[in-house]
């Protein structure tokens, strides 16, 4: 595994050339006690227990993702021994060989600043791509896992095969939802799979998919009177929401552009916050109010306002496929909008562009800024494509050049199998 860099905590020092990024500060007062409780559940070898009460890399990967969303570096979480990332590294040769394991690990380690193409001796991106069934265009028959793989590939900067997107869309039921099993019969869909499918479509550049409005309508029918969301419709009884489903839906709403203070998000978020116990942990639902590890894991990204994929603290939080979509003009004090390609150049990238040749040297921007794993360093890095170059932000590397380097496109092409 390539060594990860220490997450940068000194962004303010490079102003005014810091690249645009949404705030990653975890401001919800419920987050700190939840993080404290969650980290206390870690075992001496770095792992977290799963449903069976034994060390579980899947649960540990979920915890890493949740902590990263809340602003805690998973590599620093340890109880006098290996960190959770150390544990995941040692588990990758076994757990990372399935598409479900590879997807979970990829999402967790990208959020932690690691390289999914070289983690614990595994190329997790290659593993996921190898699992795509040429007949069904599914990475896994379980649709939740299929959507998770789409999210993970997008987080790794890998364009998702178009067939995999079509297969996801085609498995939407008539009621607008998606089912964990992939079934399309009435009553089989659930809120969790539907939410993850929405996030997968957005992350892979299909935010305009006609399936998303239908899915959002389906989810709206699962909200109970308190604002919580249920897993599935209730037959002959009142809906009873739960923390996990509510958190999943909040993330999906955020992925589609809803803000934390919008009516659609604020109500379920307030209801979710009310489910925190004095310990800091969250409970699952009314009638099951004990501290719940999985409910706490799932709740943290929602409280932090983070849809999937989760990015390191210094990343702009946009996949390459999302960054290709035509943009509106940015802040005129920090950006120049190029009408020829409908994209902006901003901040440090704009300063480098202007200083070292402009359009004649680099052409017009073809994307907005995005986050992708840099093949040269194995770390999630802020990038932007221009017609003749890929700009990369490497803080502290060359202040006189606005900390911008050009991607090694030729070397990548010649070394890619």
FILUMTOR-826636 format. One record per residue (C-alpha): residue in one letter; y, z, x. Coordinates in steps of 0.2 Angstrom, whole numbers, plus 2048, in hexadecimal, padded with zeros to 3 digits. Layout:
% FILUMTOR-826636
AYZX
...
//
This chain:
% FILUMTOR-826636
X800800800
X8117FC806
X81C80B809
X82880E7FB
X83B8117FF
X8438217F9
X84C81E7E9
X85E81B7EC
X86982A7E7
X8798237EF
X87E8147E4
X89081A7E3
X8928187F5
X8918067F4
X89E8037E6
X8A67F87E1
X8977ED7E5
X8897F67DD
X8807EA7D1
X8807EC7BF
X8737F87B8
X8718037A8
X8738157AB
X86281E7AF
X86982F7AD
X85E8397A2
X86A842797
X860848788
X85F85B789
X84D85B784
X848851794
X84985E7A1
X83E86B799
X83185E795
X8318587A7
X82F86A7AD
X82086D7A1
X81885C7A5
X81985E7B8
X81186F7B6
X8018677AF
X7FE85E7BF
X7ED8627C8
X7EC8667DB
X7E68557E0
X7F584D7D7
X7EC8477C7
X7EF84B7B5
X7E084F7A9
X7DC84379B
X7D484578A
X7C484B792
X7CC85979C
X7C88507AC
X7D38477B9
X7D98377B1
X7E28297BA
X7E88217AA
X7F08317A4
X7F78347B5
X7FF8227B5
X8068267A4
X80E8367AB
X81582C7BA
X81D8207AE
X82482E7A3
X82C8377B1
X8338287B9
X83C8247A8
X8438367A8
X84A8337BA
X83D83D7C4
X8358347D2
X8228357D0
X81E8357E2
X8278457E4
X81C84E7D7
X80F8587DF
X80986A7E0
X80786D7F2
X7FB85E7F4
X7FA84C7F0
X8078447E5
X80283C7D5
X80682B7DD
X7FA8307EB
X7ED8347DE
X7F08237D5
X7EE81A7E6
X7DD8227E9
X7D881D7D8
X7DD80B7D8
X7CE8047E0
X7C48097D0
X7D080B7C2
X7DB7FC7C7
X7CC7F07C5
X7CE7EF7B2
X7DC7E77A9
X7E07F77A0
X7E18017B0
X7EA7F37BA
X7F77F27AC
X7FA8057AB
X7FB8067BE
X8077F87C0
X8137FF7B3
X8128107BC
X81480A7CD
X8227FE7CA
X82C80C7C2
X8288167D1
X82E8097DD
X81D8037E4
X8157F27E6
X8087ED7D8
X8017DF7E4
X7FC7EB7F1
X7F87FC7EA
X7E98067F0
X7E27F67F7
X7E37ED7E6
X7ED7DE7E0
X7F07E47CF
X7F97D47C9
X7EB7C97CF
X7DF7D57C6
X7E87D37B5
X7EA7C07B7
X7D77BE7BB
X7D37C77AA
X7DC7BA79F
X7CE7B3794
X7D17A0794
X7C979F782
X7D37AC779
X7E27AD785
X7E17C0784
X7E07CC793
X7D67D8789
X7CF7D7778
X7D87E7774
X7E97E1770
X7F27F1776
X7EB7EE787
X7EF7DB786
X8027E0782
X8017ED790
X7FC7DF79D
X80A7D4797
X8167E279A
X80F7E67AB
X80F7D47B1
X8217D37AB
X8257E37B5
X81D7DB7C5
X8287CC7C3
X8197C17BE
X81D7B47B1
X8107B77A3
X8057A879E
X80C7A078E
X7FB7A1786
X7FB7B3787
X80B7B477E
X8057A9770
X7F57B376F
X7FF7C276C
X80A7BA75F
X7FA7B3756
X7F27C4754
X8017CB749
X7FB7D0738
X8037C9728
X80B7DA726
X8147D8736
X80B7E4741
X7FE7E374F
X7EE7EC750
X7E67F575F
X7D67EB75D
X7DF7DB75A
X7D97DA748
X7E57D173C
X7DE7D872B
X7E97E2720
X7EB7F4724
X7E47F2736
X7F57F273F
X7FD801747
X80E80774D
X80980975F
X8027F8762
X8107F0758
X81D7F9763
X8157F4773
X8137E276E
X8257E176A
X8297E877B
X81D7DC783
X8267CD77B
X8377D3780
X8327D7792
X82A7C6794
X8397BC78E
X8347BA77C
X8417C5774
X8457B7767
X8337B6761
X8327B474E
X8257C274E
X8317D0753
X83B7D1743
X82B7D2739
X8247DF744
X8347E9743
X8337E8730
X8217EE731
X8267FD73B
X83480272F
X827805722
X81E81272D
X82D81E72E
X82B82E725
X83983871C
X83D84272C
X840832736
X82F833740
X824824740
X81182573B
X80381C744
X7FE812735
X802811722
X7FC820718
X7F081B709
X7F58256FA
X7FE833703
X80F83570B
X81282F71D
X81083C72B
X81983673B
X81483C74C
X81C83D75D
X81282F766
X815822759
X828827757
X82A82576A
X82281576A
X82C80E75C
X83D815764
X83880B774
X8357FB76A
X8467FD761
X84F800772
X8467F0779
X84D7E576B
X85F7EB76F
X8617FA764
X86C80876C
X86781A76D
X87681F761
X871811754
X86B817743
X85A80F746
X857819756
X862829754
X85882F744
X84682E74C
X84D83575C
X854844754
X84484774B
X83A84575B
X845851764
X84185E757
X82E85D75C
X83186676D
X82987776F
X831886778
X826881787
X82F871789
X820867783
X81F85D773
X81385E765
X80A85075C
X80E85274A
X81085F73C
X80086873B
X7FC86574E
X80A86F756
X802874767
X80986E777
X80285C779
X802853789
X801841783
X80F844776
X81A84B784
X81683C78F
X81A82F782
X82A83877C
X83383978D
X83782678F
X83D82677D
X848835780
X84F82C790
X85381C786
X846812790
X83C804789
X82E7FD793
X82D7F87A1
X8358077AA
X83F8027BA
X84380D7C9
X8548167C8
X85D8087D2
X8577F97C8
X8617F07BB
X8527F17AF
X84F7DE7AA
X8407D37AE
X8427C27B5
X83D7BA7A4
X84A7C479B
X8577BF7A9
X8547AD7A6
X85C7AD794
X86D7A7792
X87A7B5794
X88B7B878D
X89A7BA799
X89A7CB7A2
X8A97D77A6
X8B67CB7AE
X8BB7D87BA
X8AA7D87C2
X8A27C87BD
X8A47B57BD
X89C7AC7AF
X89679A7B3
X8967907A3
X88B7827AB
X87C78D7AB
X88279B79F
X87F7A97AC
X88A7B67B5
X88C7BB7C7
X8927CD7C9
X8977DA7D6
X88E7D97E6
X8857C97E3
X8967C17DD
X89E7C77ED
X8907C07F8
X8917B07EE
X8A47AE7F0
X8A47B3803
X8967A8809
X898797801
X8987987EE
X89278A7E3
X89177E7F2
X8857897FB
X87B7927ED
X87D7887DD
X8807907CC
X8777A07C7
X86779C7BD
X8637AE7B7
X86C7BF7B5
X8677CD7C1
X8567D37BE
X8497DF7C6
X8397D87CF
X82D7DE7DC
X8337D67ED
X8247CE7F5
X82C7D2806
X82E7E5803
X8227E87F5
X8307F27EC
X8397EF7DB
X8497E67E0
X8597DF7D8
X8597CC7D9
X8627BD7D1
X85D7AB7D2
X86A79E7D6
X86778B7D7
X86478B7EA
X86079D7EE
X8597AE7E8
X8657BC7EB
X85E7CE7EF
X8667DE7F0
X8617E97FE
X86C7F87FF
X8727FD810
X86B7EE819
X87B7E581C
X88B7EC815
X8957DE81C
X88B7D2812
X88C7DD802
X87A7E2805
X8747D27FF
X8657C8807
X85E7B7802
X84C7B77FC
X83F7B0808
X83A7A27FB
X833796808
X8287A4810
X8227A97FF
X81D7987FA
X81379580A
X80A7A5809
X8057A57F7
X7F37A17F4
//
